[in-house]
Amino acid sequence: MALLYTQWYKLKPLLKNLIVKTLFIICSLLVSSIAFSQNSYKAIDGEEYFIGDTLTLGYGEPSASNKYAHIKYNLAENDTTQFFRSMPKIPNTQAVIKRIYTNQFGEVCFETISSRNYYYRIPVDRAINGGELKSKDKSFRTSNEAMYELTEAKKKLDLGLLTQSEYDSLLSELKKYIH
């Protein structure tokens, strides 16, 4: 009996240490999942996005590959056997926000599902700035969208379809988006 007590006395600090470490790991995992998942996000366009909102994909930056630079997709939800792939541009595709989280680089991302059952991972602010994700705010424009609109307005001015004052008004409105 004395031998059993001695062995227990030696094991007690080890078990206590193991229990404390296990509890620390569990608490860390719980805190990190709470800290990095959220129900809403106020994006760079000033709009607040919520889980369940429907998004619309845009045209994005012009590229030779005709793929989005920031939006990635996968065929199955939470499929860890495949990497998310570069996504071909499919403008005006609708996708519903399933999860809002912060990735390992500190960027807020949306995990979404489209009507085609593709799962997208979207770094929100980069996608909005690049025109890959259309803003809910219809007046918000990316730099490329503003430049395109201004170029079209200039053509209309040259053809006499716009007056100089209409063009100047549009120019002053669009300048804030061009960088």
N, C-alpha and C positions, 0 to 999 in steps of 0.2 A: 504494500500500500504506500509506503514511504517512497518507493521508486516511482510509482505512478504519479504521486504528487510532485516529485522533482521534475519529471518529464513535462507535466502540465505547466509547471512554473517556468520552464525554459521555453515552451511553445507559446505561452500566453502573449508575450510582447510581439512575436512574429505574426500571430493571428490578428492581434489588434492593429498592427501596421498594415496587414493585408486588407482588413475591413476598411480602414481609413482611406487607403489608396483606391479601393473599389468605389467607395462612396464619392470620393473626389472626382473620379472619372465619370461616374453617372451624372453628378451635378454639373460638370463641365459640358457634357453632351447636351443636357437639358437647356442650360443657359445659352449655348451656342445656337441651338435650334430656335430658341425664342429670339435671340438677338439678330439672327440673319434672315428670319422669315417675317413677313409683315403682311398686313391686309390691304394697305394702300401705299401709293407713292406719288409725290408731287414732282413731276418731271421738269426738264429744262424749258419746256414750252409753257410752263405755268399751270398746266392742267393736272388734276388729281386723278389717278387711275386706281381702280379697285379690282379685286378678284371678282371675276364674272363679267367684267367689261368686255365688249367686243372691239377689237382693233382692226385697222385696215392697213395692209402693207402698201408701201409706195413704190416709186420707180428706183430710187436710190441714185447713187453717183453713176455717171457713164463709165462703163468698163468693157474691156475686150472680151472678158470671159462670160459676160451676161449673167453673173452671179452676184448675190448680195455679199458685201464685205463683212457685215456684222452678224446678220441673222443666220443661224445654223438650224438644221432640222434632223429629225430621226423618224423612223417609221413606227417605233414602239415606245410607249411611255416608260420612263425609268429603265431603259435598256442599257445596261452597263457593258454589254458585250460589243457594242458598236459605238464608234465616236460620232458625235454630231457632225454632219457634213455641211459643206458650203451649199447654199441653197440657190437654185436657179431663180431668176427674178420672175415673180408671178404677181404683178401689181393688182391692187384691189382685192386680194384674197383676204377673207375675214378670218380672224382667230380670236378665241376666247381666253382671257387670262385665267390660268388655273392656280398659279403660285407666283408670288413676288418674293424675291430673295436677293441677298448680296453675295456676289461670287467671290472667289479667292483674291481678286484684284481690287475689291472694294466697290465694284460697280453694281448698281441695282439692275436686276434682270427680271424679265417676265418669262415664265414658262407657260406656253400656250398650246392649244390644240386647234387645228383648222377644220373647216368643213370637209376637207379631204382626208381627215384623220392623221395629219402629220403633226408631230410635236416640235415646236419651235422654241429655241432659246434666244432671247432678244435682250442685248444690253441696251436698255431703254434710251438713255441720253445720246449715245453714239448713233443709234438707229434713227432717232428723230433728227439729229443734226445732219446725218447723211441722206435723209429723205427716204430711208428704207421703211420707216414707220410713219404713217400719216398722223399728224396731231389731231386731237379731238377739237382743238381750237382752229376753226377754218381760216382764221386770219393769219395764223402762224405759217411762215414759209422758211424753207431752208435757203441757204445762199444760192444754190443751183436753181431752185424754183424761182426765186426772185430775179435772178439774172435772165432766165428763160422768159419770164413774163415781161421784163423790161425790153429784151431784144424783140419780142413780138410787138410790143407797143411802139418801138422805134420804127419797125417796118410799117405799121399802120400809120404812123405820123408821116413817114416818107411818101406813102400812097395817098395822103390827104384824108384818111379815115378818122384820124384823131386831130384835135386842135393842139397847138403848142401848150396851152394852159392845162389841158387834160393830161398831156404827156408829163409836164412838169409836176403836176399834182401826184401822178402815179410814181414818178421818180423819187419825190421826197418821201412818199410812203414806203417804197421798197428799199431805200438806201440803208435803213436800219437792219435789214436782214443780210445785206451783202458784206462779206468780210474777206 
